[in-house]
Amino acid sequence: MHEKASSLKISVIIPIYNVEAYLEECLNSVISQTLKEIEIICVDDGSPDNSLAILNQYAKKDNRIIIISQTNQGLSGARNSGLELAQGEFVYFLDSDDYLDNNEALKVMYRAVENASIDILSFNHRTIGMEEKSYFREMKHNEVVNGKSYLQRNGMWSVMVWLRLYRREYLKKIDFRFVTGITSEDDEALPRFYFGAQRVKHIEDVLLVYRRRDDSISTSMTSPKLILGLVAIVRTYFHLSRREEAEGFNKYLYNKMLEYLFILFEKTFSVENQEEALLQYKILISKLQFTPLEMKLLENEEKYIKYHNVEKQDKRFVLSVYYTRRFRILYFKYIRRYGA
């Protein structure tokens, strides 16, 4: 019989698409965990390969494995399906081409959060494949802060969903769902995860092995879905800044919005349908409530990106654009008035 929901400590949600070469290593790393009070929700997102057959074989051997088979909805849709079914005290999203670093990983996570009212726990990882390296945050081991402080200290660093354990009741409280139909979904989710979190914690333990593949979704930087993802990220930071009353954090959110807005503009030059990407960018700009001066500064930033990042022109030939850009940075950092 499946573990009773009331005793489930962690729901491990694994979205699966076309990963038969890696799936067994991923599943083995989960079923071998010393923390036994878990459920393993495997969401087959319409895989055309042998992934579903592998899942069925494992489910026969371990009754903690729950299989959801659905037509392709993308990574976000698969994660959302798993989240709807989850019954554990905490939720962990594990990508199916990655694996847990050791058989104590989930126990280490749970011990770090039990009886501490932690909303989100972060930890470290190492990378294999195209790159082999270990990554660490600029936070002290076992340090507890609120979510806004965490965001300001860590920014865009390690936005990946699979580097965190989430209290399920907290996710329900903020009515969290991943945005579908985009890539960079983790970047979009990160500020929403942390904006309302009261207690978040970091531990230095390396608990996850990330497989960096040149054919993975995360390495596709020219996909039209990337443009949609960046648009979603900009909107998220903008709307959160409108909700934030504290000027300091409001400024942080607003400048993160700008940071992603400029990434979006640069990416319009690399996608296949540049005209459509530029249209998406212009529509977004029109909804962000910039003043006439700010619009001039943004237009100058667009020139700078085109000259410097795309055409690789020497800055000596675009000095006016270069110095206006420096004023833009100072303006949004010190001059502009921020408020909800």
DRENDO-1510 file (C-alpha; in Angstrom, 1 decimal, always signed):
<recs>
REC; n; res; u; v; w
REC; 1; MET; +0.0; +0.0; +0.0 .
REC; 2; HIS; +1.2; +3.5; -0.8 .
REC; 3; GLU; +2.6; +5.5; +2.1 .
REC; 4; LYS; -0.3; +7.4; +3.9 .
REC; 5; ALA; -0.4; +11.0; +2.9 .
REC; 6; SER; -0.2; +12.2; +6.5 .
REC; 7; SER; +3.2; +10.6; +7.0 .
REC; 8; LEU; +4.7; +11.6; +3.7 .
REC; 9; LYS; +7.7; +13.9; +4.3 .
REC; 10; ILE; +8.7; +14.7; +0.7 .
REC; 11; SER; +6.9; +14.5; -2.7 .
REC; 12; VAL; +9.6; +14.1; -5.4 .
REC; 13; ILE; +8.2; +15.4; -8.7 .
REC; 14; ILE; +10.0; +14.2; -11.8 .
REC; 15; PRO; +8.9; +15.6; -15.2 .
REC; 16; ILE; +10.0; +13.2; -18.0 .
REC; 17; TYR; +10.4; +13.8; -21.7 .
REC; 18; ASN; +12.6; +11.7; -24.0 .
REC; 19; VAL; +15.2; +10.8; -21.4 .
REC; 20; GLU; +15.5; +7.0; -21.6 .
REC; 21; ALA; +19.3; +7.2; -21.6 .
REC; 22; TYR; +19.3; +8.9; -18.2 .
REC; 23; LEU; +16.1; +8.0; -16.5 .
REC; 24; GLU; +17.2; +4.9; -14.7 .
REC; 25; GLU; +20.1; +6.7; -13.0 .
REC; 26; CYS; +17.7; +9.4; -11.9 .
REC; 27; LEU; +15.1; +6.9; -10.5 .
REC; 28; ASN; +17.8; +4.8; -8.8 .
REC; 29; SER; +19.1; +7.8; -7.0 .
REC; 30; VAL; +15.6; +8.4; -5.5 .
REC; 31; ILE; +14.4; +4.9; -4.6 .
REC; 32; SER; +17.7; +4.3; -2.8 .
REC; 33; GLN; +17.2; +7.2; -0.5 .
REC; 34; THR; +17.5; +6.4; +3.3 .
REC; 35; LEU; +14.5; +8.7; +3.8 .
REC; 36; LYS; +11.7; +6.3; +3.0 .
REC; 37; GLU; +8.6; +8.4; +3.7 .
REC; 38; ILE; +8.4; +9.8; +0.2 .
REC; 39; GLU; +6.3; +9.6; -2.9 .
REC; 40; ILE; +7.8; +9.7; -6.3 .
REC; 41; ILE; +5.5; +11.4; -8.8 .
REC; 42; CYS; +6.8; +10.7; -12.3 .
REC; 43; VAL; +5.1; +12.8; -15.0 .
REC; 44; ASP; +5.6; +11.4; -18.5 .
REC; 45; ASP; +5.0; +14.4; -20.7 .
REC; 46; GLY; +4.2; +12.5; -23.9 .
REC; 47; SER; +7.7; +11.0; -24.4 .
REC; 48; PRO; +8.2; +9.5; -27.9 .
REC; 49; ASP; +11.0; +7.1; -26.6 .
REC; 50; ASN; +11.0; +4.3; -24.1 .
REC; 51; SER; +10.7; +6.4; -21.0 .
REC; 52; LEU; +7.2; +5.4; -20.1 .
REC; 53; ALA; +8.1; +1.7; -20.4 .
REC; 54; ILE; +11.0; +2.2; -18.0 .
REC; 55; LEU; +8.7; +4.0; -15.5 .
REC; 56; ASN; +6.2; +1.1; -15.6 .
REC; 57; GLN; +9.0; -1.3; -14.8 .
REC; 58; TYR; +10.1; +0.7; -11.8 .
REC; 59; ALA; +6.5; +1.2; -10.6 .
REC; 60; LYS; +6.1; -2.6; -10.4 .
REC; 61; LYS; +9.1; -2.8; -8.0 .
REC; 62; ASP; +8.4; +0.3; -5.8 .
REC; 63; ASN; +4.8; +1.3; -4.9 .
REC; 64; ARG; +5.9; +4.8; -3.9 .
REC; 65; ILE; +6.2; +5.6; -7.6 .
REC; 66; ILE; +3.1; +7.3; -9.1 .
REC; 67; ILE; +2.9; +7.7; -12.9 .
REC; 68; ILE; +1.1; +10.5; -14.6 .
REC; 69; SER; +1.0; +10.1; -18.4 .
REC; 70; GLN; -0.1; +13.1; -20.4 .
REC; 71; THR; +0.1; +14.7; -23.8 .
REC; 72; ASN; +3.1; +17.0; -24.1 .
REC; 73; GLN; +2.6; +20.2; -22.1 .
REC; 74; GLY; +6.3; +21.2; -21.6 .
REC; 75; LEU; +8.4; +21.2; -18.4 .
REC; 76; SER; +6.1; +23.7; -16.6 .
REC; 77; GLY; +3.0; +21.8; -17.4 .
REC; 78; ALA; +4.5; +18.5; -16.2 .
REC; 79; ARG; +5.6; +20.1; -13.0 .
REC; 80; ASN; +2.2; +21.6; -12.4 .
REC; 81; SER; +0.6; +18.2; -12.9 .
REC; 82; GLY; +2.8; +16.7; -10.3 .
REC; 83; LEU; +2.2; +19.5; -7.9 .
REC; 84; GLU; -1.5; +19.0; -8.1 .
REC; 85; LEU; -1.1; +15.4; -7.0 .
REC; 86; ALA; +1.5; +15.9; -4.3 .
REC; 87; GLN; +0.7; +15.1; -0.7 .
REC; 88; GLY; +4.0; +15.4; +1.0 .
REC; 89; GLU; +4.9; +17.9; +3.7 .
REC; 90; PHE; +7.6; +19.3; +1.3 .
REC; 91; VAL; +8.0; +19.2; -2.5 .
REC; 92; TYR; +11.1; +18.6; -4.4 .
REC; 93; PHE; +11.3; +19.0; -8.2 .
REC; 94; LEU; +14.0; +16.8; -9.8 .
REC; 95; ASP; +14.7; +16.9; -13.5 .
REC; 96; SER; +14.9; +13.4; -15.1 .
REC; 97; ASP; +18.3; +13.7; -16.6 .
REC; 98; ASP; +19.8; +14.7; -13.2 .
REC; 99; TYR; +20.2; +12.7; -10.0 .
REC; 100; LEU; +20.6; +13.0; -6.3 .
REC; 101; ASP; +24.3; +13.1; -5.2 .
REC; 102; ASN; +24.0; +10.4; -2.5 .
REC; 103; ASN; +21.5; +8.2; -0.8 .
REC; 104; GLU; +21.3; +10.6; +2.2 .
REC; 105; ALA; +20.4; +13.7; +0.1 .
REC; 106; LEU; +16.6; +13.8; +0.9 .
REC; 107; LYS; +17.3; +13.0; +4.6 .
REC; 108; VAL; +19.7; +15.9; +4.8 .
REC; 109; MET; +17.1; +18.2; +3.2 .
REC; 110; TYR; +14.4; +17.1; +5.6 .
REC; 111; ARG; +16.5; +17.4; +8.7 .
REC; 112; ALA; +17.4; +20.9; +7.7 .
REC; 113; VAL; +13.7; +22.0; +7.6 .
REC; 114; GLU; +11.8; +19.8; +10.1 .
REC; 115; ASN; +10.4; +21.7; +13.1 .
REC; 116; ALA; +11.8; +25.0; +11.8 .
REC; 117; SER; +8.9; +26.5; +9.8 .
REC; 118; ILE; +11.1; +26.8; +6.8 .
REC; 119; ASP; +9.3; +27.8; +3.6 .
REC; 120; ILE; +12.2; +27.2; +1.2 .
REC; 121; LEU; +15.5; +25.4; +1.6 .
REC; 122; SER; +18.4; +25.9; -0.8 .
REC; 123; PHE; +21.5; +23.8; -1.1 .
REC; 124; ASN; +24.5; +23.3; -3.5 .
REC; 125; HIS; +25.1; +21.1; -6.6 .
REC; 126; ARG; +27.8; +19.9; -8.9 .
REC; 127; THR; +27.7; +19.7; -12.7 .
REC; 128; ILE; +28.8; +16.9; -15.0 .
REC; 129; GLY; +28.8; +16.5; -18.8 .
REC; 130; MET; +29.7; +19.6; -20.8 .
REC; 131; GLU; +31.2; +21.1; -17.6 .
REC; 132; GLU; +32.3; +19.6; -14.3 .
REC; 133; LYS; +32.3; +21.9; -11.4 .
REC; 134; SER; +30.8; +22.4; -7.9 .
REC; 135; TYR; +28.7; +25.5; -7.1 .
REC; 136; PHE; +28.3; +27.3; -3.8 .
REC; 137; ARG; +26.2; +30.3; -2.6 .
REC; 138; GLU; +27.4; +33.3; -0.8 .
REC; 139; MET; +25.4; +32.4; +2.3 .
REC; 140; LYS; +26.4; +30.8; +5.6 .
REC; 141; HIS; +25.5; +27.2; +6.4 .
REC; 142; ASN; +22.2; +27.0; +8.2 .
REC; 143; GLU; +21.6; +30.7; +7.9 .
REC; 144; VAL; +17.9; +31.7; +7.9 .
REC; 145; VAL; +16.6; +34.9; +6.3 .
REC; 146; ASN; +13.4; +36.1; +4.8 .
REC; 147; GLY; +12.7; +35.6; +1.1 .
REC; 148; LYS; +13.3; +39.2; +0.1 .
REC; 149; SER; +16.7; +39.3; +1.8 .
REC; 150; TYR; +17.6; +36.1; +0.0 .
REC; 151; LEU; +16.7; +37.5; -3.4 .
REC; 152; GLN; +18.7; +40.6; -2.9 .
REC; 153; ARG; +21.8; +38.7; -1.8 .
REC; 154; ASN; +21.6; +36.0; -4.5 .
REC; 155; GLY; +19.9; +37.7; -7.5 .
REC; 156; MET; +20.1; +35.7; -10.7 .
REC; 157; TRP; +22.6; +33.2; -9.2 .
REC; 158; SER; +21.3; +29.6; -9.2 .
REC; 159; VAL; +17.7; +30.2; -10.1 .
REC; 160; MET; +17.2; +26.5; -10.8 .
REC; 161; VAL; +14.1; +25.0; -9.2 .
REC; 162; TRP; +15.8; +21.7; -8.4 .
REC; 163; LEU; +18.2; +23.4; -6.0 .
REC; 164; ARG; +15.4; +23.9; -3.5 .
REC; 165; LEU; +13.0; +22.1; -1.2 .
REC; 166; TYR; +9.6; +23.8; -0.8 .
REC; 167; ARG; +7.0; +23.6; +2.0 .
REC; 168; ARG; +3.9; +22.4; +0.2 .
REC; 169; GLU; +1.5; +24.5; +2.4 .
REC; 170; TYR; +3.5; +27.6; +1.5 .
REC; 171; LEU; +3.1; +26.8; -2.2 .
REC; 172; LYS; -0.6; +26.4; -1.7 .
REC; 173; LYS; -0.8; +29.7; +0.2 .
REC; 174; ILE; +0.8; +31.7; -2.6 .
REC; 175; ASP; -1.2; +29.6; -5.2 .
REC; 176; PHE; +1.9; +28.8; -7.1 .
REC; 177; ARG; +2.0; +27.4; -10.6 .
REC; 178; PHE; +4.7; +27.4; -13.2 .
REC; 179; VAL; +4.0; +29.6; -16.3 .
REC; 180; THR; +3.5; +27.2; -19.3 .
REC; 181; GLY; +4.6; +27.6; -22.9 .
REC; 182; ILE; +7.9; +29.3; -22.1 .
REC; 183; THR; +11.6; +28.5; -21.4 .
REC; 184; SER; +13.5; +30.1; -18.6 .
REC; 185; GLU; +10.6; +29.1; -16.4 .
REC; 186; ASP; +12.9; +28.8; -13.4 .
REC; 187; ASP; +14.0; +32.5; -13.7 .
REC; 188; GLU; +10.4; +33.5; -13.8 .
REC; 189; ALA; +9.4; +31.4; -10.8 .
REC; 190; LEU; +12.3; +32.4; -8.5 .
REC; 191; PRO; +11.0; +35.9; -7.5 .
REC; 192; ARG; +7.5; +34.5; -7.0 .
REC; 193; PHE; +8.8; +31.7; -4.8 .
REC; 194; TYR; +10.7; +34.1; -2.5 .
REC; 195; PHE; +8.6; +37.3; -2.5 .
REC; 196; GLY; +6.3; +36.1; +0.3 .
REC; 197; ALA; +8.5; +33.6; +2.1 .
REC; 198; GLN; +9.1; +34.4; +5.7 .
REC; 199; ARG; +11.8; +31.9; +6.6 .
REC; 200; VAL; +14.2; +30.6; +4.0 .
REC; 201; LYS; +17.4; +28.6; +4.8 .
REC; 202; HIS; +20.6; +27.6; +3.0 .
REC; 203; ILE; +22.9; +24.6; +3.7 .
REC; 204; GLU; +26.3; +24.1; +2.1 .
REC; 205; ASP; +25.8; +20.4; +1.3 .
REC; 206; VAL; +26.1; +19.3; -2.3 .
REC; 207; LEU; +23.0; +17.2; -2.8 .
REC; 208; LEU; +22.3; +17.3; -6.6 .
REC; 209; VAL; +24.2; +16.3; -9.7 .
REC; 210; TYR; +23.2; +18.4; -12.7 .
REC; 211; ARG; +23.9; +16.9; -16.1 .
REC; 212; ARG; +24.7; +19.7; -18.6 .
REC; 213; ARG; +23.7; +18.6; -22.1 .
REC; 214; ASP; +24.1; +20.4; -25.4 .
REC; 215; ASP; +20.7; +19.2; -26.5 .
REC; 216; SER; +18.7; +20.1; -23.4 .
REC; 217; ILE; +16.0; +22.8; -23.3 .
REC; 218; SER; +18.2; +24.9; -21.0 .
REC; 219; THR; +20.9; +25.2; -23.6 .
REC; 220; SER; +18.6; +26.4; -26.4 .
REC; 221; MET; +19.1; +30.1; -26.5 .
REC; 222; THR; +17.4; +30.9; -29.8 .
REC; 223; SER; +14.0; +29.3; -29.2 .
REC; 224; PRO; +10.9; +31.6; -29.7 .
REC; 225; LYS; +9.8; +30.2; -26.3 .
REC; 226; LEU; +12.8; +32.0; -24.8 .
REC; 227; ILE; +11.4; +35.4; -25.9 .
REC; 228; LEU; +8.0; +34.5; -24.3 .
REC; 229; GLY; +9.9; +33.4; -21.2 .
REC; 230; LEU; +11.8; +36.7; -20.9 .
REC; 231; VAL; +8.6; +38.6; -21.5 .
REC; 232; ALA; +7.0; +36.7; -18.6 .
REC; 233; ILE; +10.0; +37.3; -16.3 .
REC; 234; VAL; +9.9; +41.1; -17.0 .
REC; 235; ARG; +6.2; +41.2; -16.2 .
REC; 236; THR; +6.7; +39.2; -13.0 .
REC; 237; TYR; +9.4; +41.6; -11.7 .
REC; 238; PHE; +7.3; +44.6; -12.7 .
REC; 239; HIS; +4.1; +43.4; -11.0 .
REC; 240; LEU; +6.0; +42.5; -7.8 .
REC; 241; SER; +7.6; +45.9; -7.8 .
REC; 242; ARG; +4.2; +47.5; -8.0 .
REC; 243; ARG; +3.2; +45.5; -4.9 .
REC; 244; GLU; +6.3; +46.3; -2.8 .
REC; 245; GLU; +6.0; +49.2; -0.4 .
REC; 246; ALA; +9.7; +49.3; +0.8 .
REC; 247; GLU; +11.6; +51.5; -1.5 .
REC; 248; GLY; +14.9; +49.6; -1.2 .
REC; 249; PHE; +13.4; +46.3; -2.3 .
REC; 250; ASN; +11.1; +48.0; -4.8 .
REC; 251; LYS; +14.3; +49.4; -6.4 .
REC; 252; TYR; +15.8; +46.0; -6.5 .
REC; 253; LEU; +12.8; +44.4; -8.2 .
REC; 254; TYR; +12.5; +47.3; -10.7 .
REC; 255; ASN; +16.2; +47.1; -11.7 .
REC; 256; LYS; +15.9; +43.3; -12.1 .
REC; 257; MET; +13.0; +44.0; -14.5 .
REC; 258; LEU; +15.3; +46.3; -16.5 .
REC; 259; GLU; +18.1; +43.7; -16.4 .
REC; 260; TYR; +15.9; +41.1; -18.0 .
REC; 261; LEU; +14.3; +43.7; -20.4 .
REC; 262; PHE; +17.7; +44.4; -21.8 .
REC; 263; ILE; +18.5; +40.7; -22.1 .
REC; 264; LEU; +15.2; +40.4; -24.0 .
REC; 265; PHE; +16.1; +43.1; -26.4 .
REC; 266; GLU; +19.5; +41.5; -27.1 .
REC; 267; LYS; +17.9; +38.1; -27.7 .
REC; 268; THR; +15.6; +39.6; -30.4 .
REC; 269; PHE; +18.7; +39.6; -32.7 .
REC; 270; SER; +19.4; +35.9; -32.3 .
REC; 271; VAL; +16.0; +34.2; -32.7 .
REC; 272; GLU; +14.7; +32.9; -36.0 .
REC; 273; ASN; +11.7; +35.3; -36.2 .
REC; 274; GLN; +13.3; +38.6; -35.3 .
REC; 275; GLU; +10.3; +40.6; -36.4 .
REC; 276; GLU; +7.9; +38.8; -34.1 .
REC; 277; ALA; +10.4; +38.9; -31.2 .
REC; 278; LEU; +10.8; +42.7; -31.6 .
REC; 279; LEU; +7.0; +43.1; -31.7 .
REC; 280; GLN; +6.7; +41.3; -28.4 .
REC; 281; TYR; +9.4; +43.5; -27.0 .
REC; 282; LYS; +7.7; +46.7; -28.1 .
REC; 283; ILE; +4.3; +45.6; -26.8 .
REC; 284; LEU; +5.9; +44.9; -23.4 .
REC; 285; ILE; +7.6; +48.3; -23.3 .
REC; 286; SER; +4.3; +50.0; -23.9 .
REC; 287; LYS; +2.8; +48.5; -20.8 .
REC; 288; LEU; +5.6; +49.2; -18.3 .
REC; 289; GLN; +4.7; +52.8; -17.5 .
REC; 290; PHE; +8.0; +54.6; -18.3 .
REC; 291; THR; +8.3; +58.4; -18.3 .
REC; 292; PRO; +9.4; +60.2; -21.5 .
REC; 293; LEU; +12.9; +60.6; -20.0 .
REC; 294; GLU; +13.1; +57.0; -19.1 .
REC; 295; MET; +11.9; +56.0; -22.6 .
REC; 296; LYS; +14.8; +58.1; -24.1 .
REC; 297; LEU; +17.3; +56.3; -21.8 .
REC; 298; LEU; +15.9; +52.9; -22.8 .
REC; 299; GLU; +16.1; +53.8; -26.5 .
REC; 300; ASN; +19.7; +54.7; -25.9 .
REC; 301; GLU; +20.3; +51.4; -24.1 .
REC; 302; GLU; +18.9; +49.6; -27.1 .
REC; 303; LYS; +21.4; +51.5; -29.3 .
REC; 304; TYR; +24.2; +50.5; -27.0 .
REC; 305; ILE; +23.2; +46.8; -27.1 .
REC; 306; LYS; +23.0; +46.9; -30.9 .
REC; 307; TYR; +26.4; +48.7; -31.3 .
REC; 308; HIS; +28.3; +47.0; -28.6 .
REC; 309; ASN; +26.9; +43.5; -28.1 .
REC; 310; VAL; +25.5; +42.7; -31.6 .
REC; 311; GLU; +27.7; +44.7; -34.1 .
REC; 312; LYS; +30.7; +44.7; -31.8 .
REC; 313; GLN; +31.6; +48.3; -32.6 .
REC; 314; ASP; +34.4; +50.0; -30.7 .
REC; 315; LYS; +33.0; +52.3; -28.1 .
REC; 316; ARG; +35.1; +55.2; -29.4 .
REC; 317; PHE; +32.7; +55.4; -32.3 .
REC; 318; VAL; +29.6; +55.6; -30.1 .
REC; 319; LEU; +30.8; +57.8; -27.2 .
REC; 320; SER; +27.5; +59.7; -26.8 .
REC; 321; VAL; +25.6; +56.4; -26.5 .
REC; 322; TYR; +28.2; +55.1; -24.1 .
REC; 323; TYR; +28.1; +58.1; -21.8 .
REC; 324; THR; +24.3; +58.3; -21.9 .
REC; 325; ARG; +24.2; +54.7; -20.8 .
REC; 326; ARG; +26.3; +55.5; -17.8 .
REC; 327; PHE; +23.7; +58.2; -16.9 .
REC; 328; ARG; +20.9; +55.6; -17.4 .
REC; 329; ILE; +22.6; +53.4; -14.8 .
REC; 330; LEU; +23.0; +56.3; -12.3 .
REC; 331; TYR; +19.4; +57.5; -12.9 .
REC; 332; PHE; +17.8; +54.2; -12.1 .
REC; 333; LYS; +20.1; +53.6; -9.2 .
REC; 334; TYR; +20.0; +57.0; -7.5 .
REC; 335; ILE; +17.6; +59.5; -9.1 .
REC; 336; ARG; +14.3; +57.7; -10.0 .
REC; 337; ARG; +11.7; +57.7; -7.3 .
REC; 338; TYR; +10.4; +54.3; -6.5 .
REC; 339; GLY; +7.0; +53.4; -5.0 .
REC; 340; ALA; +4.3; +50.8; -5.0 .
</recs>
